[in-house]
Amino acid sequence: MASAPITAADVRTTSLAARMLARALTLRCPACGGNGTFARWFTLAESCPHCGLRLHHGPHDHFVGTTLVNFLVAEMTWAFGFATYLVLSWPNPAWDALTWVSVVFMAVLPVTMYPFTRITWLAVDLFFRPGGEGERKDTTPIAP
C-alpha cells in the first residue's frame, strides 16, 4: 500500500530521509512507496504508476552519479571482504581462489546492485531537490 506522496512542502528531516531511503532500497518509489518503479531490471519506468512522479528526474546525465555510487559500493564491499579474508586466513591464503572469487564478485555485484543504486540516487536527489513543477506526470484527462 502506497503512503501519501512526499511533496516539496514537506519538512526535510532525518526521518523523511530514512523513509525515502528505505523505500528506495526495496525498489519502491521514494516519494510514495508504490511498486512499479522498474519496467525491467535495467529499465526505470517513465513515472511512478501510483503518484505520477517522473522517475527520469533532472537532466539527461543525471544518473551518472548512479554509476559512481554503484562502482564505489562494489569496490568498498570487495575491499572489505578481501581484507577480512586475508586477516582470517593469514599466513596461507588461497591466492588462486581469491583471484577467481574477486573476478566473479566484481562482475556480478555491480549488475546486481544497479537498480538499488539507481533508485537510491533518485531518493537522495529528491530529498535535496524536491520535485517541483513538471516533476509529476499529469494524470488528469485533457478536456476537449
N, C-alpha and C positions, 0 to 999 in steps of 0.2 A: 504494500500500500504506500503510495507516494504521499509525502507530507506536503505542507504548504511550501510553495516555491520561495526561494530566497530572493529578495528584491534589493535594489540599490539603496533603499531607505533603511535596511536592516543595519543595526549597530555591529561593527566588526569587533568581535570578541574571540577569546581563545576557544570558547565552547562552540561558536559558529565555525571556526576554522577546523576544530576537531570533527564536527559533524560533517562538514564538506569533505574532509579527507577520508573519513570512514565510508562515506557514500562512494567516493571515487575508488577506494581500494576494493570495493565489492562490485566494481564496474557499473555503478548506477549513476544517474545524473547528479552532479554535485549540487545543483540548485534545488531539486525537488525530491531526489531519491528514487525516481522512477526507473524502471528497466528499459532496455531497448536502445542503449547508447551506441552499441556497435552493431552494424549490419553483418559483418564477418569479423574474424579475429584481427585483421589489419585494417578494416574499413570502419571508420567512425560514421555514424548516421549523420544525416544533414542537420537534424534537430531532434530534441527530446520529444518523443511521442506524447508525453504527459504534460509538460509545462511549455513546450514550444521553444525552449532555449536553443539558439543556434550553437551547435557544438563545434563548428568551424569558426572559432572565436578569434577575432583580431586579423592582422594582415596575413597574406598568403604564406609567409615564412614563420608564422607564429610558433609552429611546432618543432622548430629547430631545437628549442630547449628540451623537448621530449627526448630527442636523440642523445643530447648531452647527459641528461639525468639517467637515462637508460644505461649508457656506457659507464658512467661513474658508479652507479649502484652495482652493476655487474662486476666491474673491476675491484671495487672495495670488498664485495662478497667473496670473490675469488681470493683476494689477498688475505682476508681473514681466515678462510678455510686452509689456504696454503700454509700460512704461519702456524695455525693450530696443529695441522698435521705434522709439520716439521718438529714442533716442540714435543708432541706426543710420541713421535717415532724416532727421535734422535737417540743414538748416533747412526742408526741404519735405516734411513728412509728408502722406500722403494721408488727410485728416481724414474724408472721407465713407466711404472703405473701412474705416478704423479703427473708425468708429462701427458700421458694419454687422457687421464681424467681431466686435466686442465684444458686440453684442446676441446673435448666434448662439452665441458662446462661452459667455456667461453663461446661456443657456437650455439648452445641451447638456451642459456639463461637470457640473453638479450631478446631472443624471439619470444620466449615465454613471458617476459616482463613487459613487452611492448604495449599492450592495451592498458595495463595498470599505470605505466608511466605517462602514457598519453592523457588519460582521463584525470590523473592526479595533477599533471601540469595544468590542465584546464581548471581544476578546482583551485589551485594556487592563484592562477591568473584571475579567476572570478572573485576570489577573496580580496585581492589587491585592486582590481579594476572591475567593480561590479557592473553587470550588464546594463547598458544604457539604451538609448533609442536605437532601434534596429537590431537589437540582440535577440529579441524574441520573434518567433515566426508568427505572423498574423493568422490566427486560426478562424477568424470570423469570415463568413462568406461575403464576397463583394456584392454590393447592392446593384441591381440593373440600372 
